[in-house]
Amino acid sequence: MTEMRDALAERARALAVNREPFVRATVVRAQHPTSARAGDTGLLLADGTLEGFVGGACVEASVREYGLKSLAAHEPLLLRVVAGEPSQVREEGAVQVSNPCLSGGAVEIFLEPSVPAPRVLVIGTTPVAQALVALGRPLGLEMHRTVGADALPRTDDAALIVASHGRDEEPVLEAALNAEVPYIALVASQARGAAVLASLNVTEEQRALVHSPAGLQLGARSPAEIALSILAQLVAERAKWPAAQAPSPDTVPVVVDPVCGMSVTLGDSTPRAPHDGETVYFCSESCRRSFLADPVRYVVAT
């Protein structure tokens, strides 16, 4: 067990470094005859892959469903799985699900989502650029400062702020616009900013997306005040994004296993079988085999 925990801890560190979202699932309480034990751990990836061990296939199906919902909501959840006919009871921060294929007992699993911090690319070595990095980190932003020649804006960046005072501004602004970075700002006077934007090889619609002069009009003077006004504008803009940027927990695709009646989250690793031109999904290979042995029985039952 120690070796598995160490391997999962290393895997979690690698996922975090690569900015890949995941859910850490930890068994906090188990009642016999469930196969899980307190301390068992698993990692649920965004595609539904579950690494490690938190119980048998029936428990895994519930962990997959509610783990992906926890990841979409960016909120931890205590999941309690008990034996019984399919049902769920929700309360704040917790949910209890009855699982018809659980062989007795109960298991409680803490689902803790790990979502990469929003990445903000700051261009320049100026005092404003340095102040942006210093003030952005306490806000939970992952701040990366570099020079324009080395900047590589990415589609998953939350923001790009150019504070290089005339150095390598155009190429990085064009790259950020083409990567569709949600918030792009240029630290410049109104006149110089307009000239820089006019020189960009982009459409008028793209050009209008650049915030210049950058920041809210707070009467900022010092580098720290200017950085504060820019980050305040970024926070205000981000408040408009969630509905479009993050999936709702209610959009996690779920179907019903025709054999046991369990809810099953759809993903690349979900057991499935073709039937009458459609795809039927299952919570486990056991249910899949039962269906294939007598599909008419289960199709009629549904």
N, C-alpha and C positions, 0 to 999 in steps of 0.2 A: 504493500500500500504506500509506503514511503517513497519508493521509486516512482510510482505513478503520480503521486502528488508533486514530486520534484519535476517530473517531465511536463505536467500540466502547468506548473508555475513558470517554467521556461517557455512553454508554448504561449502562455498569456503575455509574457514580456515581449515575445516576438510579434504577436498580434498588435500590441500597443505601439511598438516601434514602427510597424508598417501601417499604422492608423486604420486598422481593420476593427470594426465593431464586433463585440461578442458579449455573451452573458455567462457569468460564472455561477454555476448551480452547485449548491452545497447542501448535503443532507444534514439537517440539524436535529432530527428526531425520527426514529424508526420503531415501529411496533411489529413484532413477529406475527405472521411468518414472512413478512416481506424480506426480499433478498438484500436490500440495501442496509447499510449501517451508518450511524452518525459519523460524519467526517468524510464520507464518500463525496467525491467532487467530479464535476464535468464542466466542459466548455461548450457552449452552444454558439455556433457561428451564424452569421446573418443568412446563409443559404439553408439553414435547418440542420446542418451536420452537427452531430453531438459526439464529442470526444470525451473519454473517461467513462465513469460508471456512477449512476445515481439510482439504479434499480433496473428491473426487467423492461421488456419491450413496451408493456402497457404503461408503466410509469414514464418511460421515455417519451411516449406520444403526448402525454400531458405536459411534460417539461418543455417539449418542443413548441406546443401550441402557446402556452402562457409565457414561455421565455421570449418568443418572438414578439408577443404583445408587449412585454416588459421593455424589450429593446426599442420598439417603435415609440413607446411612451416616454422613454428615458427615465423610467421610475422603477425602483426595486419592488419585489413582490414576494410574499410568503405564500407558497403553494402547498396545500395539504391534499394528498390523494388518498381516498378511502375506497373500500370495496362497496359495490352496490349498483343500482340502475343509474344510467347517465343522468347527472344533474350537477348543478353548481350553485354555490352560495357565496356571494361576494360581500366583503366589507372593506373598509378603507385599508389599503395596503396588504390585503390578503384575499385569497380565494380558496374554497374547498370544492373539489370535484370528486364525484363518485365515478368509479371506473369499473365497468362490468366484467373486465377480464383480469382484474387484480385478484390474486389468490389469497384474499384475506389480509388482515393487518392494515397498517396505515403508514404513510411516510410524509414528513414535512421537509420541504426543500426551499431554501432561500435563493431567489433569483436576483442576481445583481448585475445590471447592464453596465458595460464599459463602452462608452462612446467617445471617439476622439474629440479633443477640444477643437473649436473652430480655429483654423490656421489663417493667420494674417501675415502677409508678406509686406515688409516695409523696405522701401528702396532708398538708400542714401546713408551717409555717415554724418549728417548734420545734427545739430543739437535737437531739432524737432524729431528726427528719426530716432535718436537715442531716447528721448522722452516718451515717444510712442511705445517703445519696447518696455520701458520701465513701468508705465502706467497700464499697459495692456495685460500683463501677466496676472496682476491681482484680480482682473475681471474674468479670469478663466479662459483667456485667449492664448493660443499657442503662437507666440510672436517669433518671426524669422526676419532678421535684418540682413540685407545684402546690397550689393551695388547692381545697377541696372544691367551691366554686361553679363553678370552671372545669374540673373533672375530667370526663373522658369515657372511662370504662373501655371497653376493646375486647375482643372475643372472642379476639384473638390475644395479649393481655397474659399474661405469666407470673404476675404477682402484683400485688396492690394492698394497700398498707400505709397505714392511717390513723393518723397521729401528730399530730393537730391539737388534741388536748386539749379536746374538746368543741365544736369549730367545724365545722359542716356535715358531721357524721359520718353521719347516717342516710341522706340521699339518695345519697351516693356508695357506701355499703355496699350499698344496695338495687340500684343500677345495676350494681355489680360482680357481685353474685349473679345478677342476671338475664342478664348477659353471660357467665356461667359461667366467670369468671376462676378458674384452678385453685387459687391460694393467696390467701387474703384474711385480713388480720390487723388487729386493732384494739388500739392501745396505750392501755390503760386499766387501772385497778384491777379486781379481780374483781367487786366490787360495782357499780361504775359500768358496766363492760363488760356485765354481765348486764342492767342496766337499759336500756342502748342497744340490745342485741340484742332484748329483749322488745318494744321500740317499733317494730321494723322491720315493714313490711308485706310479709312473705314467709312461706313455709311453714316448718314446724318443721324439715324436712329441710334447707332452705337455711340456716336460722339456725344449725344445727349445724356448718355448713362454716366458719364464721368462727372464726379462732384468737384467742381472748381469754381471759385476758391473752396478748398476743402474745409469741412467742419461747420458747426452751427455758429451763427453770428452772436458770439458772447462777449465781444469786445476784447478778445484775447490778444495779449501782447508778447509775453514771454514764451519760450519754447514749450514749457510745461503746460501753459494755458492753451496754446495752440493745439498741442497733442490732446488735451482734455476735450476741446471742442470737437476734434475729429472723432475721437472715440465715442463721444456722446452721440454724434451723428450716426456712427456705425451701429451703436446699440439701438437707436431709434429705428433705423432701417431694418435691422434684424428682427425687430418686433413685428414687422409686417410679413416676414417670410414663413413662419412655421407651417401654415396650412399648405403652402406650395412646396416647401422644402422637405418636410418630414412626413413619412406615412403615418396615418392614424392607426392606433391599435385595432380599430374595427375593420381595417382593410386587410389584415392578415388573412390569407385565404384558408378556409377551413371547410372540410366536407365530413360526411358521416360514414364510418366503416359499416358496410351492410351486414357484416358477420356479428360483431359485438355491440354495435351502436355507439361506439366512441367517436368523439370529434377528432379529426385528423388534419394536421396542418400540411398543406401542400408544399413540396420542396423536391429538390433533385434526389434526395435519399428516401423519399416516401415510397414504401412498397406499393406496387400497382399491377393491374392486369387488364388487358383489353377484353371487352365484352359487348357484342352487338354494335360494333362501331364506336363505342365510347370507352373511356378509361375509368376503371374502378380503383379507388384508393383504399389502403388498409393501414391499421395501426401497427401491424407486425407481420412477419412472414408466416406466422402460425395462422392468422386470419386469412391471409392470401391463399395458403394451401387449402384451408377449409372451403373457401369460395370456389377454387378451381375444381375441387372434388365434386361439388354439387351446386353449380351456379344458379340453377333454377330455383332451388330452395330459398336462397337468400335474396334473389331478385323479387320473387313473389312476396317474401316477408317484408320487404320495404315498400 
